[in-house]
């Protein structure tokens, strides 16, 4: 299968998404903001379909809305955790707007389907270079933010007492999560973005309490899940997103037994 260009592109795209999702997802689970990652995928769907309606690439609409939405969630800070019901209503409203925009869109529905469920086998070289650029920026920004982010995540009161701006850290981090969501959507889609963002990270944190070990284990599990999902999709002709979500769930439940 490695002799085909589209499979080479698919594996490279899976690797890029795994790097971004596994690394940002680790902090997302550590901070107890898993629901925020799930929410950003649904909110981004409205931005992607709106861009599609305007004749713009859906990726740019998705990226803009998820990044802005992440920054807004970070600005709300602790209030966000107390408003799960409000977030749920916003999610439903976002999906409603997305369906409305699709209703006005007269072109092919293939792009909309790929937004919902992902289409890693359809990634071309141009999209791949675009994903590589955003992955590089995301990883570099996360590396710069990692130390204060870890401090703010595990000892927020002490971090604030030492002069760390918790709200600024939260805004910057959730904006990065928005970029990660935009990347992951191209592989698993809006409806399953929760899989790569949370599954590997949650498994890693159940298997080890050490930060460095857990962080790289999260990235490795995300890469394995994405690679195996693409390979199984090629061998069975079943959807890639199904295999990725199934593998992530199986690995997580196995970690419960190992723990």
DODOPA-118756 format. One record per residue (C-alpha): x, y, z; residue in three letters. Coordinates in steps of 0.1 Angstrom, whole numbers, plus 2048, in hexadecimal, padded with zeros to 3 digits. Layout:
! residues N
{node {X,Y,Z},ala},
...
This chain:
! residues 259
{node {800,800,800},unk},
{node {81E,817,804},unk},
{node {823,817,7DE},unk},
{node {804,82D,7DA},unk},
{node {808,853,7DD},unk},
{node {7E7,858,7EE},unk},
{node {7F1,83E,809},unk},
{node {812,850,80E},unk},
{node {800,871,813},unk},
{node {7E7,860,82B},unk},
{node {802,852,841},unk},
{node {815,873,842},unk},
{node {7F5,886,84A},unk},
{node {7ED,86D,866},unk},
{node {810,873,874},unk},
{node {80C,898,874},unk},
{node {7EA,896,884},unk},
{node {7F6,87E,89E},unk},
{node {813,894,8A8},unk},
{node {7FC,8B2,8AE},unk},
{node {7DE,8A0,8BC},unk},
{node {7F3,88A,8D4},unk},
{node {807,8A7,8E2},unk},
{node {7EB,8C0,8E6},unk},
{node {7D3,8A5,8F1},unk},
{node {7EA,89B,90E},unk},
{node {7E7,8BE,91D},unk},
{node {7C1,8BF,915},unk},
{node {7BA,8A0,929},unk},
{node {7D2,8AB,945},unk},
{node {7BF,8CC,949},unk},
{node {79D,8BB,948},unk},
{node {793,8CD,929},unk},
{node {78B,8AF,912},unk},
{node {768,8BD,90C},unk},
{node {777,8DC,8FE},unk},
{node {789,8C9,8E2},unk},
{node {769,8B7,8DA},unk},
{node {756,8D8,8D9},unk},
{node {76F,8E9,8C2},unk},
{node {76A,8CE,8A8},unk},
{node {745,8D5,8A6},unk},
{node {749,8FA,8A7},unk},
{node {762,8F8,88B},unk},
{node {749,8E5,875},unk},
{node {734,904,872},unk},
{node {753,918,868},unk},
{node {75D,8FE,84E},unk},
{node {73B,8FC,83E},unk},
{node {738,922,83E},unk},
{node {759,925,82C},unk},
{node {74D,90A,813},unk},
{node {72E,91F,80C},unk},
{node {744,93E,806},unk},
{node {75A,92B,7EE},unk},
{node {778,92A,806},unk},
{node {78B,90A,80F},unk},
{node {779,8FB,82D},unk},
{node {79A,8F6,83F},unk},
{node {79F,91B,843},unk},
{node {77C,920,850},unk},
{node {781,903,868},unk},
{node {7A2,910,874},unk},
{node {796,933,87A},unk},
{node {778,929,88E},unk},
{node {788,90F,8A3},unk},
{node {7A6,925,8AB},unk},
{node {78F,942,8B4},unk},
{node {778,92B,8C8},unk},
{node {795,91C,8DB},unk},
{node {7A2,93E,8E4},unk},
{node {77F,949,8F0},unk},
{node {77C,929,905},unk},
{node {79E,930,914},unk},
{node {793,954,91D},unk},
{node {775,947,92F},unk},
{node {78D,933,945},unk},
{node {77D,921,963},unk},
{node {75B,92D,959},unk},
{node {75D,915,93C},unk},
{node {75C,8F6,952},unk},
{node {73C,902,963},unk},
{node {729,907,942},unk},
{node {727,8E4,933},unk},
{node {703,8E9,92B},unk},
{node {709,90A,919},unk},
{node {726,8FA,905},unk},
{node {70F,8DE,8FB},unk},
{node {6F5,8F6,8EE},unk},
{node {710,909,8DA},unk},
{node {71B,8E7,8CB},unk},
{node {6F8,8E0,8C0},unk},
{node {6F4,903,8B2},unk},
{node {715,900,89F},unk},
{node {70B,8DF,88F},unk},
{node {6EA,8EF,886},unk},
{node {6FB,90C,874},unk},
{node {712,8F3,863},unk},
{node {6F3,8E0,856},unk},
{node {6E4,901,84B},unk},
{node {703,90B,837},unk},
{node {703,8E8,827},unk},
{node {6DF,8ED,81D},unk},
{node {6E8,90D,80A},unk},
{node {707,8FD,7FB},unk},
{node {6FF,8F0,7D8},unk},
{node {720,8DE,7D1},unk},
{node {72B,8BB,7D8},unk},
{node {724,8AD,7FB},unk},
{node {745,89A,7FB},unk},
{node {758,8B6,80C},unk},
{node {73D,8B8,827},unk},
{node {73F,893,82D},unk},
{node {765,894,830},unk},
{node {761,8B0,84A},unk},
{node {74A,89B,85F},unk},
{node {75C,87A,85D},unk},
{node {77F,882,84F},unk},
{node {790,877,82E},unk},
{node {7B5,871,835},unk},
{node {7B7,85C,814},unk},
{node {7AE,87C,801},unk},
{node {7CB,891,80E},unk},
{node {7E0,89F,7F2},unk},
{node {803,8AD,7F2},unk},
{node {7F8,8D2,7F5},unk},
{node {7E2,8CA,814},unk},
{node {7FF,8B5,822},unk},
{node {817,8D2,821},unk},
{node {7FD,8E8,830},unk},
{node {7F8,8D0,84C},unk},
{node {81D,8CD,851},unk},
{node {820,8F3,855},unk},
{node {805,8F5,86F},unk},
{node {813,8D6,881},unk},
{node {835,8E7,884},unk},
{node {826,907,891},unk},
{node {810,8F5,8AA},unk},
{node {82C,8DF,8B8},unk},
{node {844,8FC,8BA},unk},
{node {82A,911,8CD},unk},
{node {821,8F4,8E4},unk},
{node {846,8EF,8EC},unk},
{node {849,914,8F5},unk},
{node {829,912,90A},unk},
{node {82F,8F0,91A},unk},
{node {841,8F9,93A},unk},
{node {829,915,946},unk},
{node {80B,900,939},unk},
{node {816,8E2,94E},unk},
{node {81A,8F8,96C},unk},
{node {7F8,908,967},unk},
{node {7E8,8E6,962},unk},
{node {7F4,8D4,981},unk},
{node {7F9,8F0,99A},unk},
{node {7E4,90D,98E},unk},
{node {7E2,91F,9B0},unk},
{node {808,91E,9B4},unk},
{node {80D,928,990},unk},
{node {7F7,947,994},unk},
{node {809,950,9B4},unk},
{node {82A,94F,9A2},unk},
{node {81C,969,989},unk},
{node {811,952,96C},unk},
{node {7F3,95F,959},unk},
{node {7DC,941,959},unk},
{node {7C3,950,941},unk},
{node {7DD,959,927},unk},
{node {7EB,935,929},unk},
{node {7C8,927,924},unk},
{node {7C1,93D,906},unk},
{node {7E1,934,8F5},unk},
{node {7DD,90F,8FC},unk},
{node {7B9,90C,8F0},unk},
{node {7C1,920,8D1},unk},
{node {7DC,905,8CA},unk},
{node {7C1,8EB,8D0},unk},
{node {7AC,8FC,8B6},unk},
{node {7C9,8F7,89D},unk},
{node {7CD,8D3,8A7},unk},
{node {7A7,8CD,8A2},unk},
{node {7A9,8DC,87F},unk},
{node {7C6,8C4,877},unk},
{node {7B4,8A5,886},unk},
{node {794,8AC,873},unk},
{node {7A5,8A4,852},unk},
{node {7AB,881,85F},unk},
{node {78E,877,876},unk},
{node {775,893,86F},unk},
{node {761,8AA,886},unk},
{node {74C,88E,896},unk},
{node {76B,879,8A0},unk},
{node {785,894,8A7},unk},
{node {781,88A,8CC},unk},
{node {792,869,8C3},unk},
{node {7B5,874,8BC},unk},
{node {7B4,892,8D3},unk},
{node {7AA,87F,8F3},unk},
{node {7AD,85A,8EF},unk},
{node {7D3,856,8ED},unk},
{node {7D9,871,907},unk},
{node {7C0,861,920},unk},
{node {7D0,83F,91B},unk},
{node {7F3,84D,920},unk},
{node {7E9,85E,941},unk},
{node {7DA,83E,94E},unk},
{node {7FA,82B,946},unk},
{node {814,843,955},unk},
{node {815,860,96D},unk},
{node {836,86E,95F},unk},
{node {831,88C,949},unk},
{node {84C,886,92F},unk},
{node {844,861,92C},unk},
{node {81F,868,92A},unk},
{node {823,884,911},unk},
{node {837,86F,8F8},unk},
{node {821,851,8FE},unk},
{node {803,865,8F5},unk},
{node {813,870,8D4},unk},
{node {81E,84C,8CD},unk},
{node {7FC,83E,8D3},unk},
{node {7EC,858,8BD},unk},
{node {805,850,8A1},unk},
{node {7FE,82A,8A5},unk},
{node {7D9,82F,8A5},unk},
{node {7DA,845,886},unk},
{node {7F2,82F,873},unk},
{node {7E0,80F,87B},unk},
{node {7BF,81F,872},unk},
{node {7CB,829,850},unk},
{node {7DA,807,849},unk},
{node {7BB,7F4,854},unk},
{node {7A5,80B,83F},unk},
{node {7BB,802,821},unk},
{node {7B9,7DD,828},unk},
{node {793,7DB,830},unk},
{node {785,7F9,81C},unk},
{node {773,804,83B},unk},
{node {774,829,846},unk},
{node {794,835,855},unk},
{node {782,848,871},unk},
{node {771,828,87C},unk},
{node {792,816,880},unk},
{node {7A3,833,892},unk},
{node {786,837,8AB},unk},
{node {784,812,8B1},unk},
{node {7A9,80E,8B7},unk},
{node {7AA,82C,8CE},unk},
{node {78D,81E,8E3},unk},
{node {79C,7FB,8E5},unk},
{node {7BE,809,8F0},unk},
{node {7AD,81E,90A},unk},
{node {799,802,919},unk},
{node {7B8,7EC,919},unk},
{node {7C9,807,92D},unk},
{node {7AD,804,947},unk},
{node {7B6,7DF,94C},unk},
{node {7DB,7E5,94D},unk},
{node {7D8,801,966},unk},
